[in-house]
Amino acid sequence: MKKLRILVVDDSKVQREHVINMCLEYGMKIVIGATDGEDAVDKLSACTFDLVFIDLEMPIMDGVELVRKIAENKLAKSVIILSSKDPSLISSVGSMAEADGLSVLGTFKKPMTKLFLDTSIRRINNNRQSIESAFNPELGPDNVLNAIKNKEIYLVYQPKITSKGLLLKGVEALARWQHPSIGHISPVEFINISERFGLICELTEYIFHLAFKQKKYWKEHGVSCELSLNLSPLSLADKNLANWINDHAQQFNIEPKEIILEITENAISGDIPSAIETLAKLRLKGFNISVDDYGTGFANAQQLARVPATELKLDRSLIDNISTRPQQQAIVRSTINLAKELHLSTVAEGVEDLADFIFLNNINVDLVQGYYFAKPMPADALANWLNYDLALIRKQLKNNNE
C-alpha cells in the first residue's frame, strides 16, 4: 500500500485524536490533525493530502465551507464527512462534495469505526487503480484489432449470488486486456476505441465466442449458472445481432434462457426504435435482458416499460455506502418496488461491505454482486471460490446473525 497522507479536521481534541489513532493503528504513517477549517486550509495549501476527514460542526470555518474550499482549489483528492448530526444532513453534504468534483469515500455519523475506515481505504485504493489505467494516447484501432487477433483480450467472471441463502445464480463476463508492452488497459478505454472506430461488432463477437465456449465447458462439468454479457448501445442498431447471438448459442448448445444480455440505462433514452426492435427479437428468442448501470442516466418508469427487460441492475453509485445514506436508501427502496411492479428481478452491483449487504438483504434485493463477495476472477477459479470462499462468507454471516 502506498503511503497515504491523511489530514483529520475536528475542533474536538478527543474526536480528532480518536480518528488519528485509528489511522495509525491501521498502518498509516502520515496522519496530521487540524483544529478547524482555517487551520486545515493552511495545511492543505502547504502540502498535498490523499484523504481528509472533515467534521461538519466547527467554529471559524465549518465543514461545509471547508468542503467547498477544498473542491474549488483542488486541495485534496478524497474526503470523508463526519458529524454527530442527522445522517440525512451528512449525506447531503457528501452529495454536494461529489457534485463539486470531490471523491467522497464516506459520509459517517460519529464516532468513526474500524469498519468504516477499512471500507474507505479500500475505496481510495480502488480509485487509484482506476486512475492508473487511464487513457493511453499510444492506443488506436489497430492495437485493438491486433489484441483480438493475438488473443490478448481475455475474460474474467464476477459471481452474482442470491441475497437470500447466498446461492450462485450467475456470473458476469468482463473483458480485460493485458498489452504485451503497455500492461493492463482499462476496459473503458478499449471499448471506447472500439465504438469510436467501428470495431464494436468484432470485439463483441470475439467476447461472446470466449464466453459461450466457457459456458459450455462449465455446463459439461456440472456448473450450471446464468451468463451475463454486456452489449454496446451501438450494437443494438445491427438488425442481424439477434440472429447471430441465437445461432452462436445453438452452436455451443446453450439455451437462450441461460443468457442475460446487459444494456446500459442510456441505451434506452431518446429515440430508440432500432434498439427496441433488436431487444424484442432477443426476448422472443428467449434471451434475458438486463438494464445495467440504472441510476446513472435518464431512464424513468415509462422508458423502462418500453423495454422488454427481465432484470434491473442498480449502479454502484446508488449502492456504495448505502447503509449510512438515508437518501440513497429511499431511492433504492422505491426503485426495488418499481422493479417488482414491472416484474423485473433486481441486482445490486458494487456491494463492498457487510453493512451495505445487510441493508440490501433487508429490503429484498434479489441478487448481489461486488467485491465483498468476490472480485472478477479467471474461469478456473470459480470452482474454488464456490467450495471455499462462498462457504466461508456464509459462515461469517451466520456467526454475525447469532
N, C-alpha and C positions, 0 to 999 in steps of 0.2 A: 504493500500500500504506500503510495506517495505521501510524503509528509504534508499534512494539511495545516494551513494557518487558520486558526479559529479565533473569533472575537465574540465575547459574551457581554452583552449590554444590558445592565439591570441596575437600577438605583438601590436595590436591596442587596446589602453585602451578603446576607445569608443565602438568598436565591442565586446570586451571581457565583458565589464560591461553590454552591451545590452543583451547578452545571459545569464549572471549570474542573472540579474534582472528578466528576463523572467522565468527562472527556479524557482526562489524564489517565484514569483507570482503564479506559477503553484502549489506550495506547497512543493517544495523540501527544505529540511532543511540544507543539507550539500553540498554547492556549492563553489568550490575554483577556483581561477584563476592562470594561469601560463603565463609568459610573452614571452616565446619562448620554443623551443624544449628541450634544456638542462634543463631549469627550470622545465619543465614537467617531464622529466625522473627522476630528483631528487625527485619530489613529488610522482611520481608513485612508485618509489623504496622504499619509506618510508611508503606507505600506499596503500591498495587495493581500486581501484575505480570501480564502476559499469559501468560508462559511461564517455567517454572523447570526448569533442568537439575539433576538430583539424582544425585549419586554415592551408591551404597549403603554403601560402606565408609568411615566417618568416625568419629573419636573424639568423645567428649562426647555427641553425639546422632547415631545412624547414619541412613542414608537411609530405612530402613523406618519408623522412628519419625517422621521428618520428614514423610514422605508422609501418615501418619495425622493429624498435627497440621494439615497444610495442608488436608486434607479436612474434618476436624472443625470447623475455624474458618474455612473458606472463604477461605483466604489467597491463593489464586491460581486462575486459570482453567484452565490446562493445564500438564502436566508431561511431561518426558522422563526416563526412568530409564536411568542409565548404570552400568556396572560391568565389572570385569575377570573376574568370577566366571562360573560356568556359565550359559549362556543360558537354561536352564530356570528357574533361580532368578530371573533378571532378569524373565522373563516372568511368573512367579508374583506378584512384587511389583506388576507392572503390572496384573495381574488384580485384585489386592487394591485397588489405587487406583481402578480402574474401578468395583468393587463399592461403594466409598465415595463414588462420585459424581464423581470427577475425570475430566477429559478427558485421556486418555493418548495423546499423539501418537506415541510410540515407546518401545520397550524395546531398547536397543542395547548391544552389547558394545564396550568401549573399544578403540581410540580413536574418537571421533566423526569422521564423514567428511562431506564436502560433499554427497554423495548423500543421506545420512540427514537432514542439515539441510534440504536443499531439499524433500524429501518431507514433513518435519514442518511446515515453514512453509506449504506448500500445504494441509495438513490443517487448520491453525489458521484459514486464510483461508476454507476451505470451511465450517468450523464457524461462523464469524462470519456467513456468508451465510445459513445455516440459521436462526440466531438472529434476524437482521434480518427474516426473513419469518415471524416468529412470529404467533400468533393475534391477529386484529384484531376487537375487540368490535363494530365497526360492521357486520360482515357477518352476513347471515342468509339464509334460504331464498329470499327474493325476489331478493336480489342474484345468487344462483346461477342462478335461472330467467332473469333479465334477461341474464346473461352468456351463457347458451346462445342466447337469442333474438337477441342483438346480435352473436353470434359473437366474443365477447371471449376465449373459451377456444379455444386452438389446440393443435396437436400439434408436438412435436419428436421426432426419431428418433435412438436411440443404436445404433450397429452392434454386432452380435455376430459375432465372427470366430473361425475355427478356430485352435487353438493350434499345430497343425502346418500350416505353409505360409502362415498369416495370410491366409486367403481369406474374403471376406464370405459369411456363412451366412444372416444375417437382420438385422432391425432391431427394436427395441422402441419402440412408440409411447408417448410420455409426454405427459400433458396439462399445459398451462401456462395461467395466467390473468393477463392484463395488464389490471387495472382502470383505467378512464379517469382516476380521481382518486386512488385509493389507491396504484396501481402494481402491482408484482408480488405475487401472492397465492400462498402455498405450496400445492402440490397436496395435501399432508396436510390442510391446513385446509379447502379447499373440498370435498374428498372426504368428510371427516368431517361437514361440514354436510349434504352430500347424503345420507349414510347416516342421520344423526340425524333428518332431517325427511322421509324417504321420497322423496327425489328421485333416488336412485341409478339407477333404471331410465331416467329421462330423460337423465341425464348419460351413462350407458353407451351408449345408443342414439346420442346425438349424437357421442360419441367414435368409436364403431365406424363410423359413416357417414363421418366425415372420413378415418379410416384406410383403409377399404376403397376409397374414392374415390382416395386417393393410391396405394394398391397397384395399382389398375387402371392408373393413369397410368404408373407405373414399368414395369409389365409391357408396356404398349404401346410404351414407348421403350427396351426392351431390358435393363432392370434386373430381374433375377429373383432374389428372395430371400424368405425366410420373414418373416412379420409377426407379432410378438408383441404381445398386448394384455392388460391386467390386468382381472381380474374381481373385483368386490367379493364377499366371502363372502355378503352379503345377497342378491346376485343369484342365487345358486345355489338359493335356495328357490323361484324362479319356474319353474313347470313348463313355461312356454312359451318359456323362454330358448333352449333348444337349437334349436327350430324357427325362432325369429326370426333367430338368428345364421346358420343354414343358408340361410334364404330370402334374407337380406341378402347373403351371399357369392355366391349364384347371380345375384342382381341385378347384381352387379359382375363376373360371370364369373370368380370366384376359386375355385380348388379348395380344399376343406377342409384338405388335407394341407399347404397353404402357410401355414396359420394356426396359431399357438400361443397358447393361452389360459392365462394365468398366474393361479394362485390362491395365496394366502398359506398358509404352513405351518399357521397357526392355524385355517384353514378346514377342516382335516381332523382336528381334535382334538375329542373329545367325541362327542355323539350326532349323526351326520351322514347319516341315511338319505336325506333330500331332496337333499343336496349330491351324494352318490354317484349318485343316480338321474340328476341333471342331467348330471354329468360322464360317466356311462356313455352317455347318449344322444349327447352330443357326440362321444365316441370312436367310437361306432357309425357316426356320420355322416362320420367321417374326420378330425375336428379333433384336433390335438395338445394335450396337457395338460401344463403345467409347474407344479411345486411351487416357488413363489417364496419368497425370504427363508428358506431352510432353514438352521436353526441358531439362530433367534431364538425359536422357540416350543417346542412339546412333542411334536412328531411323533416317532415311532420307526419301526423297521423294519416292525412289524406294521401300523401305521396306513398307512404308505406302500404296503404290499402290498394294502391295501383300495381304493386309489385307482387308477383306470385312467390313470396318468400315463405320459408318454413322456420327460419331462425333469426334472432336478433342478437348481435354481439355488442355489448356495452363497452365503449372505448375505455382504455386505461386512464384517461384524463378524468372520467367520471368515477372510476373505481379507486384510484390511488388515494390512500389515506382516508377512505370514506368513513371509517369508524369514528373520526374526530371532526367530521364536516357535516353539520346538520343540513345545510342547504343542498349538498350533494345527495344526502340520504333521501331527502324529499323528492328530488329529481329522479333518482334511481327507482324509488318505490313506485312512483307514478308511471315510469317507463315500463316496469315489470307488469303492472296492472294493464297498461295499454297492450303490451305484447300478448298477454293472456286473452284479452278481448279479441285480438286478431289471430288467435290460435298459433302463436309463434313461440317456440322454445327460446329461452334466454341463456346467454353465455356472458359471464363477467370475465374479461381478459385483463391481465396486468395485476392479478392478486399477488401481493408481495409479503403480506404478514398475516399472522393469526387473527388479530383483532378485526381486520377487514373481512377475512373469510367468515368469521363468526357472525358478523352483521349480515353479510350476504346470504348466509345459510338461513338466518332467522327470517329474512324477507322472501325466502323461497326462490332464489335464483336457481335455475335448473342445472347449469354446468358452470364450472370454474376452470380457469386456465391462468397460469402465471408462475413466477419464479418461486413462490412459496412451496409449490408442489413439484415443479420440475422446470428446468431450463430446456430450451430446444436441444435435442440430443441426436447422435447418429442412430441410424436404424437398428444397428446391432446392440445398442444399449437399452432398448426398450424392455426386453425380457428381464434384464437385471433390475431395472427400475420397478417393474411390476412386482417382482418377487421379494425385493428387499426395501427399496426406498419408500414405495407407496405403503407397504405394510408397516414400516416404521412411523410414517405420518399418521396412519390410522391409530396406532398405539399411543402416540403422543397426544392426539386429540381426545382419545378415550380417557387418558390419565388427567387431561385438563378439565374434563367434564365431571370427574369424580370428586 
